[in-house]
Amino acid sequence: MLNNLSNSQKNALQIIFVFALLAGAFILLNYLGATKTSKTSSMVRFEVEASGGFALITLKSGDEYIFKSTTVTAPWSKSIKIKSGVTVYLTASNPTATGEITCNIILDGTPWKTESISSPGGGGGAGGCKARNL
């Protein structure tokens, strides 16, 4: 069958075959997700709620940190844009050691880590959310 075709017709069929092969490869790669770019940063929101109205917090998120316990008014929140692959943590404790305290880490608008604890009898009113490599 191909013997009856002219050289220009054979060349045209070869070009069509190559384009069809490339289109199929692109569709397959796209289906498998190989053409998607990975996310380089995320918006992280840290939240602390405390029944007593105050909390002691520590925080680490990329270049931003609060290493020394800092008293904040509850409810408290902070949003930070961070690079992917960064370790973050938030700890919160109740200075009166009574009541309930909750800390949340929200990643790109989706709740990601939550920890709550009640005192007395709940470990002194401390709660913490820790996450690695966002």
Secondary structure, 3 states (H helix, E strand, C coil): CHHHCCHHHHHHHHHHHHHHHHHHHHHHHHHHCCCCCCCCEEEEEEEEEECCCEEEEEEEECCEEEEEEEEEECCEEEEEEEECCCCEEEEEECCCCCEEEEEEEEECCEEEEEEEEEECCCCCCEEEEEECCC
